[in-house]
Amino acid sequence: MEDMEDKINQILVYTLLAAKNVLTLEDTSLLTGLSKSHLYKLTCNHQIPHYKPNGKQLYFDRAEIEAWMKQGKVNTIDESEQMAAVYLAKASRK
């Protein structure tokens, strides 16, 4: 019975998280899968977009965090081959 209650609570937490645009440190940790201590390190080094309106509490914008998570995209082999073909086609025109 306790296992079912835990699952229901977890569903509730993720449902509430999905509805938020402004995230707390805890929310951002859940969203990204990063530990709170790692998020603190990223904020201290200005490597992740964040807000500190009162000089104490950290907040994050969901859209900015999602964009940050999508940085450093690694191309698929097909994408790389396409880029190479376009480059070679342009180079041969010169």
PyMOL Python script that loads the backbone (N, CA, C, O; Angstrom):
from pymol import cmd

cmd.read_pdbstr("""\
ATOM      1  N   MET A   1       0.822  -1.199   0.000  1.00  0.00           N
ATOM      2  CA  MET A   1       0.000   0.000   0.000  1.00  0.00           C
ATOM      3  C   MET A   1       0.866   1.263   0.000  1.00  0.00           C
ATOM      4  O   MET A   1       0.540   2.250  -0.659  1.00  0.00           O
ATOM      5  N   GLU A   2       1.964   1.218   0.742  1.00  0.00           N
ATOM      6  CA  GLU A   2       2.857   2.365   0.812  1.00  0.00           C
ATOM      7  C   GLU A   2       3.490   2.651  -0.548  1.00  0.00           C
ATOM      8  O   GLU A   2       3.693   3.808  -0.917  1.00  0.00           O
ATOM      9  N   ASP A   3       3.799   1.589  -1.289  1.00  0.00           N
ATOM     10  CA  ASP A   3       4.395   1.749  -2.615  1.00  0.00           C
ATOM     11  C   ASP A   3       3.437   2.486  -3.546  1.00  0.00           C
ATOM     12  O   ASP A   3       3.865   3.340  -4.322  1.00  0.00           O
ATOM     13  N   MET A   4       2.164   2.169  -3.476  1.00  0.00           N
ATOM     14  CA  MET A   4       1.154   2.836  -4.304  1.00  0.00           C
ATOM     15  C   MET A   4       1.041   4.305  -3.914  1.00  0.00           C
ATOM     16  O   MET A   4       0.910   5.169  -4.782  1.00  0.00           O
ATOM     17  N   GLU A   5       1.089   4.590  -2.637  1.00  0.00           N
ATOM     18  CA  GLU A   5       1.015   5.970  -2.151  1.00  0.00           C
ATOM     19  C   GLU A   5       2.230   6.776  -2.619  1.00  0.00           C
ATOM     20  O   GLU A   5       2.097   7.940  -2.997  1.00  0.00           O
ATOM     21  N   ASP A   6       3.402   6.158  -2.593  1.00  0.00           N
ATOM     22  CA  ASP A   6       4.617   6.821  -3.072  1.00  0.00           C
ATOM     23  C   ASP A   6       4.502   7.154  -4.558  1.00  0.00           C
ATOM     24  O   ASP A   6       4.896   8.236  -4.992  1.00  0.00           O
ATOM     25  N   LYS A   7       3.969   6.232  -5.317  1.00  0.00           N
ATOM     26  CA  LYS A   7       3.809   6.462  -6.759  1.00  0.00           C
ATOM     27  C   LYS A   7       2.810   7.585  -7.026  1.00  0.00           C
ATOM     28  O   LYS A   7       3.021   8.413  -7.912  1.00  0.00           O
ATOM     29  N   ILE A   8       1.738   7.610  -6.269  1.00  0.00           N
ATOM     30  CA  ILE A   8       0.737   8.679  -6.425  1.00  0.00           C
ATOM     31  C   ILE A   8       1.355  10.030  -6.073  1.00  0.00           C
ATOM     32  O   ILE A   8       1.130  11.015  -6.775  1.00  0.00           O
ATOM     33  N   ASN A   9       2.126  10.081  -5.003  1.00  0.00           N
ATOM     34  CA  ASN A   9       2.803  11.325  -4.608  1.00  0.00           C
ATOM     35  C   ASN A   9       3.802  11.768  -5.669  1.00  0.00           C
ATOM     36  O   ASN A   9       3.922  12.961  -5.946  1.00  0.00           O
ATOM     37  N   GLN A  10       4.515  10.823  -6.260  1.00  0.00           N
ATOM     38  CA  GLN A  10       5.480  11.148  -7.298  1.00  0.00           C
ATOM     39  C   GLN A  10       4.763  11.700  -8.540  1.00  0.00           C
ATOM     40  O   GLN A  10       5.238  12.658  -9.150  1.00  0.00           O
ATOM     41  N   ILE A  11       3.649  11.115  -8.908  1.00  0.00           N
ATOM     42  CA  ILE A  11       2.855  11.610 -10.038  1.00  0.00           C
ATOM     43  C   ILE A  11       2.369  13.023  -9.751  1.00  0.00           C
ATOM     44  O   ILE A  11       2.389  13.875 -10.639  1.00  0.00           O
ATOM     45  N   LEU A  12       1.940  13.277  -8.544  1.00  0.00           N
ATOM     46  CA  LEU A  12       1.476  14.609  -8.152  1.00  0.00           C
ATOM     47  C   LEU A  12       2.604  15.637  -8.261  1.00  0.00           C
ATOM     48  O   LEU A  12       2.394  16.738  -8.770  1.00  0.00           O
ATOM     49  N   VAL A  13       3.789  15.282  -7.788  1.00  0.00           N
ATOM     50  CA  VAL A  13       4.940  16.184  -7.843  1.00  0.00           C
ATOM     51  C   VAL A  13       5.275  16.531  -9.294  1.00  0.00           C
ATOM     52  O   VAL A  13       5.480  17.700  -9.620  1.00  0.00           O
ATOM     53  N   TYR A  14       5.329  15.523 -10.163  1.00  0.00           N
ATOM     54  CA  TYR A  14       5.666  15.773 -11.567  1.00  0.00           C
ATOM     55  C   TYR A  14       4.558  16.521 -12.295  1.00  0.00           C
ATOM     56  O   TYR A  14       4.843  17.294 -13.209  1.00  0.00           O
ATOM     57  N   THR A  15       3.320  16.313 -11.918  1.00  0.00           N
ATOM     58  CA  THR A  15       2.205  17.047 -12.516  1.00  0.00           C
ATOM     59  C   THR A  15       2.286  18.522 -12.148  1.00  0.00           C
ATOM     60  O   THR A  15       2.107  19.388 -13.004  1.00  0.00           O
ATOM     61  N   LEU A  16       2.555  18.809 -10.881  1.00  0.00           N
ATOM     62  CA  LEU A  16       2.705  20.197 -10.443  1.00  0.00           C
ATOM     63  C   LEU A  16       3.918  20.851 -11.103  1.00  0.00           C
ATOM     64  O   LEU A  16       3.861  22.023 -11.476  1.00  0.00           O
ATOM     65  N   LEU A  17       5.005  20.112 -11.248  1.00  0.00           N
ATOM     66  CA  LEU A  17       6.210  20.629 -11.887  1.00  0.00           C
ATOM     67  C   LEU A  17       5.937  21.000 -13.348  1.00  0.00           C
ATOM     68  O   LEU A  17       6.433  22.016 -13.834  1.00  0.00           O
ATOM     69  N   ALA A  18       5.158  20.188 -14.040  1.00  0.00           N
ATOM     70  CA  ALA A  18       4.856  20.440 -15.453  1.00  0.00           C
ATOM     71  C   ALA A  18       4.076  21.737 -15.653  1.00  0.00           C
ATOM     72  O   ALA A  18       4.144  22.338 -16.725  1.00  0.00           O
ATOM     73  N   ALA A  19       3.342  22.169 -14.639  1.00  0.00           N
ATOM     74  CA  ALA A  19       2.516  23.372 -14.753  1.00  0.00           C
ATOM     75  C   ALA A  19       3.283  24.650 -14.417  1.00  0.00           C
ATOM     76  O   ALA A  19       2.761  25.747 -14.616  1.00  0.00           O
ATOM     77  N   LYS A  20       4.506  24.528 -13.912  1.00  0.00           N
ATOM     78  CA  LYS A  20       5.263  25.699 -13.467  1.00  0.00           C
ATOM     79  C   LYS A  20       6.153  26.265 -14.566  1.00  0.00           C
ATOM     80  O   LYS A  20       6.745  25.516 -15.343  1.00  0.00           O
ATOM     81  N   ASN A  21       6.245  27.591 -14.626  1.00  0.00           N
ATOM     82  CA  ASN A  21       7.188  28.259 -15.518  1.00  0.00           C
ATOM     83  C   ASN A  21       8.385  28.812 -14.757  1.00  0.00           C
ATOM     84  O   ASN A  21       9.487  28.893 -15.299  1.00  0.00           O
ATOM     85  N   VAL A  22       8.169  29.190 -13.513  1.00  0.00           N
ATOM     86  CA  VAL A  22       9.244  29.661 -12.639  1.00  0.00           C
ATOM     87  C   VAL A  22       9.547  28.526 -11.668  1.00  0.00           C
ATOM     88  O   VAL A  22       8.669  28.059 -10.942  1.00  0.00           O
ATOM     89  N   LEU A  23      10.788  28.097 -11.667  1.00  0.00           N
ATOM     90  CA  LEU A  23      11.179  26.910 -10.909  1.00  0.00           C
ATOM     91  C   LEU A  23      12.089  27.251  -9.737  1.00  0.00           C
ATOM     92  O   LEU A  23      12.902  28.173  -9.811  1.00  0.00           O
ATOM     93  N   THR A  24      11.942  26.504  -8.674  1.00  0.00           N
ATOM     94  CA  THR A  24      12.858  26.601  -7.539  1.00  0.00           C
ATOM     95  C   THR A  24      14.066  25.704  -7.819  1.00  0.00           C
ATOM     96  O   THR A  24      14.109  25.007  -8.833  1.00  0.00           O
ATOM     97  N   LEU A  25      15.027  25.729  -6.928  1.00  0.00           N
ATOM     98  CA  LEU A  25      16.191  24.858  -7.059  1.00  0.00           C
ATOM     99  C   LEU A  25      15.754  23.391  -7.077  1.00  0.00           C
ATOM    100  O   LEU A  25      16.246  22.600  -7.882  1.00  0.00           O
ATOM    101  N   GLU A  26      14.841  23.041  -6.199  1.00  0.00           N
ATOM    102  CA  GLU A  26      14.353  21.665  -6.118  1.00  0.00           C
ATOM    103  C   GLU A  26      13.659  21.256  -7.417  1.00  0.00           C
ATOM    104  O   GLU A  26      13.872  20.153  -7.922  1.00  0.00           O
ATOM    105  N   ASP A  27      12.824  22.155  -7.956  1.00  0.00           N
ATOM    106  CA  ASP A  27      12.128  21.887  -9.214  1.00  0.00           C
ATOM    107  C   ASP A  27      13.133  21.667 -10.339  1.00  0.00           C
ATOM    108  O   ASP A  27      12.992  20.744 -11.141  1.00  0.00           O
ATOM    109  N   THR A  28      14.142  22.521 -10.389  1.00  0.00           N
ATOM    110  CA  THR A  28      15.140  22.455 -11.452  1.00  0.00           C
ATOM    111  C   THR A  28      15.952  21.172 -11.342  1.00  0.00           C
ATOM    112  O   THR A  28      16.337  20.584 -12.353  1.00  0.00           O
ATOM    113  N   SER A  29      16.209  20.745 -10.122  1.00  0.00           N
ATOM    114  CA  SER A  29      16.910  19.486  -9.906  1.00  0.00           C
ATOM    115  C   SER A  29      16.083  18.322 -10.449  1.00  0.00           C
ATOM    116  O   SER A  29      16.621  17.429 -11.103  1.00  0.00           O
ATOM    117  N   LEU A  30      14.793  18.330 -10.182  1.00  0.00           N
ATOM    118  CA  LEU A  30      13.911  17.287 -10.711  1.00  0.00           C
ATOM    119  C   LEU A  30      13.852  17.322 -12.234  1.00  0.00           C
ATOM    120  O   LEU A  30      13.915  16.280 -12.887  1.00  0.00           O
ATOM    121  N   LEU A  31      13.733  18.514 -12.792  1.00  0.00           N
ATOM    122  CA  LEU A  31      13.608  18.673 -14.241  1.00  0.00           C
ATOM    123  C   LEU A  31      14.870  18.222 -14.971  1.00  0.00           C
ATOM    124  O   LEU A  31      14.788  17.527 -15.984  1.00  0.00           O
ATOM    125  N   THR A  32      16.023  18.610 -14.467  1.00  0.00           N
ATOM    126  CA  THR A  32      17.289  18.329 -15.161  1.00  0.00           C
ATOM    127  C   THR A  32      17.924  17.003 -14.765  1.00  0.00           C
ATOM    128  O   THR A  32      18.699  16.429 -15.529  1.00  0.00           O
ATOM    129  N   GLY A  33      17.600  16.522 -13.582  1.00  0.00           N
ATOM    130  CA  GLY A  33      18.252  15.318 -13.078  1.00  0.00           C
ATOM    131  C   GLY A  33      19.591  15.617 -12.431  1.00  0.00           C
ATOM    132  O   GLY A  33      20.321  14.702 -12.051  1.00  0.00           O
ATOM    133  N   LEU A  34      19.920  16.916 -12.304  1.00  0.00           N
ATOM    134  CA  LEU A  34      21.175  17.318 -11.669  1.00  0.00           C
ATOM    135  C   LEU A  34      20.961  17.497 -10.167  1.00  0.00           C
ATOM    136  O   LEU A  34      19.875  17.876  -9.728  1.00  0.00           O
ATOM    137  N   SER A  35      21.991  17.223  -9.394  1.00  0.00           N
ATOM    138  CA  SER A  35      21.880  17.395  -7.947  1.00  0.00           C
ATOM    139  C   SER A  35      21.811  18.882  -7.602  1.00  0.00           C
ATOM    140  O   SER A  35      22.241  19.732  -8.381  1.00  0.00           O
ATOM    141  N   LYS A  36      21.271  19.179  -6.441  1.00  0.00           N
ATOM    142  CA  LYS A  36      21.189  20.565  -5.982  1.00  0.00           C
ATOM    143  C   LYS A  36      22.585  21.168  -5.839  1.00  0.00           C
ATOM    144  O   LYS A  36      22.799  22.331  -6.182  1.00  0.00           O
ATOM    145  N   SER A  37      23.531  20.380  -5.334  1.00  0.00           N
ATOM    146  CA  SER A  37      24.891  20.908  -5.150  1.00  0.00           C
ATOM    147  C   SER A  37      25.527  21.230  -6.502  1.00  0.00           C
ATOM    148  O   SER A  37      26.263  22.210  -6.619  1.00  0.00           O
ATOM    149  N   HIS A  38      25.255  20.424  -7.513  1.00  0.00           N
ATOM    150  CA  HIS A  38      25.805  20.711  -8.839  1.00  0.00           C
ATOM    151  C   HIS A  38      25.152  21.964  -9.425  1.00  0.00           C
ATOM    152  O   HIS A  38      25.825  22.771 -10.066  1.00  0.00           O
ATOM    153  N   LEU A  39      23.855  22.126  -9.210  1.00  0.00           N
ATOM    154  CA  LEU A  39      23.171  23.338  -9.670  1.00  0.00           C
ATOM    155  C   LEU A  39      23.729  24.578  -8.973  1.00  0.00           C
ATOM    156  O   LEU A  39      23.910  25.615  -9.611  1.00  0.00           O
ATOM    157  N   TYR A  40      24.002  24.484  -7.675  1.00  0.00           N
ATOM    158  CA  TYR A  40      24.629  25.610  -6.965  1.00  0.00           C
ATOM    159  C   TYR A  40      25.969  25.966  -7.604  1.00  0.00           C
ATOM    160  O   TYR A  40      26.279  27.140  -7.807  1.00  0.00           O
ATOM    161  N   LYS A  41      26.757  24.945  -7.917  1.00  0.00           N
ATOM    162  CA  LYS A  41      28.064  25.167  -8.535  1.00  0.00           C
ATOM    163  C   LYS A  41      27.897  25.864  -9.889  1.00  0.00           C
ATOM    164  O   LYS A  41      28.645  26.790 -10.206  1.00  0.00           O
ATOM    165  N   LEU A  42      26.928  25.425 -10.679  1.00  0.00           N
ATOM    166  CA  LEU A  42      26.681  26.036 -11.986  1.00  0.00           C
ATOM    167  C   LEU A  42      26.243  27.493 -11.856  1.00  0.00           C
ATOM    168  O   LEU A  42      26.639  28.339 -12.657  1.00  0.00           O
ATOM    169  N   THR A  43      25.423  27.782 -10.842  1.00  0.00           N
ATOM    170  CA  THR A  43      24.979  29.170 -10.651  1.00  0.00           C
ATOM    171  C   THR A  43      26.139  30.044 -10.178  1.00  0.00           C
ATOM    172  O   THR A  43      26.281  31.182 -10.625  1.00  0.00           O
ATOM    173  N   CYS A  44      26.952  29.528  -9.293  1.00  0.00           N
ATOM    174  CA  CYS A  44      28.103  30.296  -8.797  1.00  0.00           C
ATOM    175  C   CYS A  44      29.075  30.635  -9.916  1.00  0.00           C
ATOM    176  O   CYS A  44      29.694  31.699  -9.909  1.00  0.00           O
ATOM    177  N   ASN A  45      29.208  29.725 -10.878  1.00  0.00           N
ATOM    178  CA  ASN A  45      30.123  29.929 -12.005  1.00  0.00           C
ATOM    179  C   ASN A  45      29.429  30.576 -13.202  1.00  0.00           C
ATOM    180  O   ASN A  45      30.015  30.686 -14.279  1.00  0.00           O
ATOM    181  N   HIS A  46      28.181  31.003 -13.012  1.00  0.00           N
ATOM    182  CA  HIS A  46      27.399  31.661 -14.067  1.00  0.00           C
ATOM    183  C   HIS A  46      27.329  30.815 -15.334  1.00  0.00           C
ATOM    184  O   HIS A  46      27.473  31.331 -16.442  1.00  0.00           O
ATOM    185  N   GLN A  47      27.108  29.510 -15.164  1.00  0.00           N
ATOM    186  CA  GLN A  47      27.046  28.590 -16.293  1.00  0.00           C
ATOM    187  C   GLN A  47      25.619  28.158 -16.616  1.00  0.00           C
ATOM    188  O   GLN A  47      25.388  27.448 -17.595  1.00  0.00           O
ATOM    189  N   ILE A  48      24.674  28.581 -15.804  1.00  0.00           N
ATOM    190  CA  ILE A  48      23.273  28.224 -16.024  1.00  0.00           C
ATOM    191  C   ILE A  48      22.442  29.482 -15.769  1.00  0.00           C
ATOM    192  O   ILE A  48      22.700  30.207 -14.808  1.00  0.00           O
ATOM    193  N   PRO A  49      21.446  29.748 -16.624  1.00  0.00           N
ATOM    194  CA  PRO A  49      20.634  30.951 -16.408  1.00  0.00           C
ATOM    195  C   PRO A  49      19.794  30.827 -15.135  1.00  0.00           C
ATOM    196  O   PRO A  49      19.129  29.815 -14.911  1.00  0.00           O
ATOM    197  N   HIS A  50      19.835  31.863 -14.316  1.00  0.00           N
ATOM    198  CA  HIS A  50      19.086  31.829 -13.061  1.00  0.00           C
ATOM    199  C   HIS A  50      18.780  33.250 -12.592  1.00  0.00           C
ATOM    200  O   HIS A  50      19.316  34.225 -13.119  1.00  0.00           O
ATOM    201  N   TYR A  51      17.917  33.342 -11.601  1.00  0.00           N
ATOM    202  CA  TYR A  51      17.508  34.626 -11.028  1.00  0.00           C
ATOM    203  C   TYR A  51      17.649  34.549  -9.521  1.00  0.00           C
ATOM    204  O   TYR A  51      17.423  33.504  -8.911  1.00  0.00           O
ATOM    205  N   LYS A  52      18.025  35.668  -8.933  1.00  0.00           N
ATOM    206  CA  LYS A  52      18.196  35.769  -7.486  1.00  0.00           C
ATOM    207  C   LYS A  52      17.632  37.124  -7.059  1.00  0.00           C
ATOM    208  O   LYS A  52      18.386  38.021  -6.684  1.00  0.00           O
ATOM    209  N   PRO A  53      16.283  37.276  -7.117  1.00  0.00           N
ATOM    210  CA  PRO A  53      15.669  38.589  -6.916  1.00  0.00           C
ATOM    211  C   PRO A  53      15.877  39.186  -5.530  1.00  0.00           C
ATOM    212  O   PRO A  53      15.971  40.406  -5.394  1.00  0.00           O
ATOM    213  N   ASN A  54      15.950  38.361  -4.515  1.00  0.00           N
ATOM    214  CA  ASN A  54      16.098  38.886  -3.158  1.00  0.00           C
ATOM    215  C   ASN A  54      17.513  38.674  -2.613  1.00  0.00           C
ATOM    216  O   ASN A  54      17.785  38.898  -1.433  1.00  0.00           O
ATOM    217  N   GLY A  55      18.405  38.236  -3.510  1.00  0.00           N
ATOM    218  CA  GLY A  55      19.776  38.000  -3.093  1.00  0.00           C
ATOM    219  C   GLY A  55      19.967  36.713  -2.323  1.00  0.00           C
ATOM    220  O   GLY A  55      21.072  36.419  -1.866  1.00  0.00           O
ATOM    221  N   LYS A  56      18.907  35.945  -2.174  1.00  0.00           N
ATOM    222  CA  LYS A  56      18.989  34.732  -1.374  1.00  0.00           C
ATOM    223  C   LYS A  56      18.434  33.517  -2.126  1.00  0.00           C
ATOM    224  O   LYS A  56      19.170  32.572  -2.410  1.00  0.00           O
ATOM    225  N   GLN A  57      17.162  33.544  -2.441  1.00  0.00           N
ATOM    226  CA  GLN A  57      16.481  32.418  -3.090  1.00  0.00           C
ATOM    227  C   GLN A  57      16.799  32.377  -4.584  1.00  0.00           C
ATOM    228  O   GLN A  57      16.789  33.411  -5.252  1.00  0.00           O
ATOM    229  N   LEU A  58      17.080  31.185  -5.105  1.00  0.00           N
ATOM    230  CA  LEU A  58      17.346  31.002  -6.529  1.00  0.00           C
ATOM    231  C   LEU A  58      16.068  30.602  -7.258  1.00  0.00           C
ATOM    232  O   LEU A  58      15.275  29.802  -6.763  1.00  0.00           O
ATOM    233  N   TYR A  59      15.888  31.175  -8.439  1.00  0.00           N
ATOM    234  CA  TYR A  59      14.778  30.804  -9.305  1.00  0.00           C
ATOM    235  C   TYR A  59      15.302  30.574 -10.706  1.00  0.00           C
ATOM    236  O   TYR A  59      16.336  31.120 -11.093  1.00  0.00           O
ATOM    237  N   PHE A  60      14.582  29.764 -11.460  1.00  0.00           N
ATOM    238  CA  PHE A  60      14.968  29.426 -12.816  1.00  0.00           C
ATOM    239  C   PHE A  60      13.739  29.526 -13.712  1.00  0.00           C
ATOM    240  O   PHE A  60      12.627  29.208 -13.291  1.00  0.00           O
ATOM    241  N   ASP A  61      13.945  29.967 -14.945  1.00  0.00           N
ATOM    242  CA  ASP A  61      12.877  30.026 -15.928  1.00  0.00           C
ATOM    243  C   ASP A  61      12.885  28.713 -16.711  1.00  0.00           C
ATOM    244  O   ASP A  61      13.912  28.325 -17.268  1.00  0.00           O
ATOM    245  N   ARG A  62      11.752  28.038 -16.752  1.00  0.00           N
ATOM    246  CA  ARG A  62      11.673  26.723 -17.389  1.00  0.00           C
ATOM    247  C   ARG A  62      12.182  26.766 -18.835  1.00  0.00           C
ATOM    248  O   ARG A  62      12.992  25.925 -19.228  1.00  0.00           O
ATOM    249  N   ALA A  63      11.717  27.733 -19.626  1.00  0.00           N
ATOM    250  CA  ALA A  63      12.115  27.807 -21.039  1.00  0.00           C
ATOM    251  C   ALA A  63      13.623  27.996 -21.172  1.00  0.00           C
ATOM    252  O   ALA A  63      14.250  27.394 -22.044  1.00  0.00           O
ATOM    253  N   GLU A  64      14.208  28.831 -20.311  1.00  0.00           N
ATOM    254  CA  GLU A  64      15.655  29.053 -20.359  1.00  0.00           C
ATOM    255  C   GLU A  64      16.422  27.790 -19.971  1.00  0.00           C
ATOM    256  O   GLU A  64      17.455  27.482 -20.565  1.00  0.00           O
ATOM    257  N   ILE A  65      15.921  27.064 -18.982  1.00  0.00           N
ATOM    258  CA  ILE A  65      16.581  25.824 -18.554  1.00  0.00           C
ATOM    259  C   ILE A  65      16.491  24.776 -19.662  1.00  0.00           C
ATOM    260  O   ILE A  65      17.464  24.077 -19.944  1.00  0.00           O
ATOM    261  N   GLU A  66      15.325  24.673 -20.285  1.00  0.00           N
ATOM    262  CA  GLU A  66      15.174  23.707 -21.377  1.00  0.00           C
ATOM    263  C   GLU A  66      16.087  24.062 -22.545  1.00  0.00           C
ATOM    264  O   GLU A  66      16.679  23.172 -23.156  1.00  0.00           O
ATOM    265  N   ALA A  67      16.211  25.357 -22.867  1.00  0.00           N
ATOM    266  CA  ALA A  67      17.126  25.788 -23.931  1.00  0.00           C
ATOM    267  C   ALA A  67      18.575  25.500 -23.535  1.00  0.00           C
ATOM    268  O   ALA A  67      19.371  25.056 -24.362  1.00  0.00           O
ATOM    269  N   TRP A  68      18.908  25.750 -22.281  1.00  0.00           N
ATOM    270  CA  TRP A  68      20.256  25.480 -21.771  1.00  0.00           C
ATOM    271  C   TRP A  68      20.579  23.991 -21.889  1.00  0.00           C
ATOM    272  O   TRP A  68      21.695  23.617 -22.250  1.00  0.00           O
ATOM    273  N   MET A  69      19.594  23.147 -21.583  1.00  0.00           N
ATOM    274  CA  MET A  69      19.796  21.695 -21.650  1.00  0.00           C
ATOM    275  C   MET A  69      20.023  21.229 -23.090  1.00  0.00           C
ATOM    276  O   MET A  69      20.651  20.196 -23.319  1.00  0.00           O
ATOM    277  N   LYS A  70      19.513  21.987 -24.051  1.00  0.00           N
ATOM    278  CA  LYS A  70      19.640  21.599 -25.461  1.00  0.00           C
ATOM    279  C   LYS A  70      20.905  22.130 -26.118  1.00  0.00           C
ATOM    280  O   LYS A  70      21.121  21.893 -27.306  1.00  0.00           O
ATOM    281  N   GLN A  71      21.744  22.839 -25.379  1.00  0.00           N
ATOM    282  CA  GLN A  71      23.000  23.350 -25.936  1.00  0.00           C
ATOM    283  C   GLN A  71      23.957  22.195 -26.195  1.00  0.00           C
ATOM    284  O   GLN A  71      23.862  21.136 -25.575  1.00  0.00           O
ATOM    285  N   GLY A  72      24.873  22.421 -27.115  1.00  0.00           N
ATOM    286  CA  GLY A  72      25.908  21.413 -27.378  1.00  0.00           C
ATOM    287  C   GLY A  72      25.378  20.190 -28.092  1.00  0.00           C
ATOM    288  O   GLY A  72      25.831  19.073 -27.843  1.00  0.00           O
ATOM    289  N   LYS A  73      24.413  20.397 -28.983  1.00  0.00           N
ATOM    290  CA  LYS A  73      23.819  19.282 -29.717  1.00  0.00           C
ATOM    291  C   LYS A  73      24.893  18.547 -30.512  1.00  0.00           C
ATOM    292  O   LYS A  73      25.757  19.168 -31.132  1.00  0.00           O
ATOM    293  N   VAL A  74      24.829  17.238 -30.486  1.00  0.00           N
ATOM    294  CA  VAL A  74      25.734  16.398 -31.262  1.00  0.00           C
ATOM    295  C   VAL A  74      24.956  15.918 -32.483  1.00  0.00           C
ATOM    296  O   VAL A  74      23.904  15.292 -32.357  1.00  0.00           O
ATOM    297  N   ASN A  75      25.488  16.220 -33.664  1.00  0.00           N
ATOM    298  CA  ASN A  75      24.812  15.837 -34.898  1.00  0.00           C
ATOM    299  C   ASN A  75      24.838  14.325 -35.100  1.00  0.00           C
ATOM    300  O   ASN A  75      25.764  13.635 -34.673  1.00  0.00           O
ATOM    301  N   THR A  76      23.797  13.835 -35.764  1.00  0.00           N
ATOM    302  CA  THR A  76      23.775  12.426 -36.147  1.00  0.00           C
ATOM    303  C   THR A  76      24.720  12.243 -37.334  1.00  0.00           C
ATOM    304  O   THR A  76      25.171  13.222 -37.929  1.00  0.00           O
ATOM    305  N   ILE A  77      25.012  11.019 -37.667  1.00  0.00           N
ATOM    306  CA  ILE A  77      25.880  10.741 -38.812  1.00  0.00           C
ATOM    307  C   ILE A  77      25.243  11.300 -40.083  1.00  0.00           C
ATOM    308  O   ILE A  77      25.932  11.881 -40.922  1.00  0.00           O
ATOM    309  N   ASP A  78      23.924  11.124 -40.225  1.00  0.00           N
ATOM    310  CA  ASP A  78      23.227  11.647 -41.411  1.00  0.00           C
ATOM    311  C   ASP A  78      23.352  13.166 -41.503  1.00  0.00           C
ATOM    312  O   ASP A  78      23.603  13.701 -42.583  1.00  0.00           O
ATOM    313  N   GLU A  79      23.179  13.864 -40.379  1.00  0.00           N
ATOM    314  CA  GLU A  79      23.305  15.326 -40.375  1.00  0.00           C
ATOM    315  C   GLU A  79      24.725  15.749 -40.751  1.00  0.00           C
ATOM    316  O   GLU A  79      24.900  16.695 -41.518  1.00  0.00           O
ATOM    317  N   SER A  80      25.723  15.072 -40.231  1.00  0.00           N
ATOM    318  CA  SER A  80      27.123  15.387 -40.542  1.00  0.00           C
ATOM    319  C   SER A  80      27.416  15.148 -42.013  1.00  0.00           C
ATOM    320  O   SER A  80      28.100  15.947 -42.652  1.00  0.00           O
ATOM    321  N   GLU A  81      26.896  14.042 -42.554  1.00  0.00           N
ATOM    322  CA  GLU A  81      27.110  13.742 -43.973  1.00  0.00           C
ATOM    323  C   GLU A  81      26.428  14.786 -44.859  1.00  0.00           C
ATOM    324  O   GLU A  81      26.972  15.182 -45.889  1.00  0.00           O
ATOM    325  N   GLN A  82      25.251  15.224 -44.458  1.00  0.00           N
ATOM    326  CA  GLN A  82      24.541  16.264 -45.203  1.00  0.00           C
ATOM    327  C   GLN A  82      25.336  17.567 -45.200  1.00  0.00           C
ATOM    328  O   GLN A  82      25.473  18.221 -46.235  1.00  0.00           O
ATOM    329  N   MET A  83      25.856  17.939 -44.035  1.00  0.00           N
ATOM    330  CA  MET A  83      26.652  19.164 -43.926  1.00  0.00           C
ATOM    331  C   MET A  83      27.913  19.059 -44.779  1.00  0.00           C
ATOM    332  O   MET A  83      28.316  20.034 -45.414  1.00  0.00           O
ATOM    333  N   ALA A  84      28.533  17.887 -44.797  1.00  0.00           N
ATOM    334  CA  ALA A  84      29.741  17.681 -45.593  1.00  0.00           C
ATOM    335  C   ALA A  84      29.417  17.792 -47.084  1.00  0.00           C
ATOM    336  O   ALA A  84      30.184  18.387 -47.841  1.00  0.00           O
ATOM    337  N   ALA A  85      28.298  17.228 -47.503  1.00  0.00           N
ATOM    338  CA  ALA A  85      27.891  17.289 -48.911  1.00  0.00           C
ATOM    339  C   ALA A  85      27.639  18.730 -49.334  1.00  0.00           C
ATOM    340  O   ALA A  85      28.041  19.133 -50.426  1.00  0.00           O
ATOM    341  N   VAL A  86      26.983  19.503 -48.490  1.00  0.00           N
ATOM    342  CA  VAL A  86      26.713  20.910 -48.792  1.00  0.00           C
ATOM    343  C   VAL A  86      28.030  21.675 -48.871  1.00  0.00           C
ATOM    344  O   VAL A  86      28.214  22.494 -49.771  1.00  0.00           O
ATOM    345  N   TYR A  87      28.933  21.421 -47.955  1.00  0.00           N
ATOM    346  CA  TYR A  87      30.239  22.088 -47.954  1.00  0.00           C
ATOM    347  C   TYR A  87      31.002  21.771 -49.238  1.00  0.00           C
ATOM    348  O   TYR A  87      31.555  22.665 -49.879  1.00  0.00           O
ATOM    349  N   LEU A  88      31.026  20.494 -49.605  1.00  0.00           N
ATOM    350  CA  LEU A  88      31.758  20.093 -50.813  1.00  0.00           C
ATOM    351  C   LEU A  88      31.123  20.699 -52.068  1.00  0.00           C
ATOM    352  O   LEU A  88      31.832  21.097 -52.993  1.00  0.00           O
ATOM    353  N   ALA A  89      29.803  20.767 -52.099  1.00  0.00           N
ATOM    354  CA  ALA A  89      29.118  21.349 -53.250  1.00  0.00           C
ATOM    355  C   ALA A  89      29.467  22.828 -53.384  1.00  0.00           C
ATOM    356  O   ALA A  89      29.698  23.312 -54.492  1.00  0.00           O
ATOM    357  N   LYS A  90      29.506  23.536 -52.280  1.00  0.00           N
ATOM    358  CA  LYS A  90      29.856  24.962 -52.300  1.00  0.00           C
ATOM    359  C   LYS A  90      31.323  25.160 -52.661  1.00  0.00           C
ATOM    360  O   LYS A  90      31.659  26.096 -53.386  1.00  0.00           O
ATOM    361  N   ALA A  91      32.192  24.298 -52.167  1.00  0.00           N
ATOM    362  CA  ALA A  91      33.624  24.405 -52.419  1.00  0.00           C
ATOM    363  C   ALA A  91      33.949  24.132 -53.883  1.00  0.00           C
ATOM    364  O   ALA A  91      34.870  24.732 -54.437  1.00  0.00           O
ATOM    365  N   SER A  92      33.200  23.233 -54.510  1.00  0.00           N
ATOM    366  CA  SER A  92      33.486  22.893 -55.903  1.00  0.00           C
ATOM    367  C   SER A  92      33.047  23.992 -56.865  1.00  0.00           C
ATOM    368  O   SER A  92      33.493  24.012 -58.012  1.00  0.00           O
ATOM    369  N   ARG A  93      32.194  24.894 -56.432  1.00  0.00           N
ATOM    370  CA  ARG A  93      31.734  26.016 -57.267  1.00  0.00           C
ATOM    371  C   ARG A  93      32.792  27.111 -57.381  1.00  0.00           C
ATOM    372  O   ARG A  93      32.762  27.915 -58.312  1.00  0.00           O
ATOM    373  N   LYS A  94      33.717  27.138 -56.439  1.00  0.00           N
ATOM    374  CA  LYS A  94      34.715  28.211 -56.399  1.00  0.00           C
ATOM    375  C   LYS A  94      35.783  28.022 -57.439  1.00  0.00           C
ATOM    376  O   LYS A  94      36.698  28.838 -57.539  1.00  0.00           O
TER     377      LYS A  94
END
""", "prot")
cmd.dss("prot")
cmd.show_as("cartoon", "prot")
cmd.util.cbc("prot")
cmd.orient("prot")
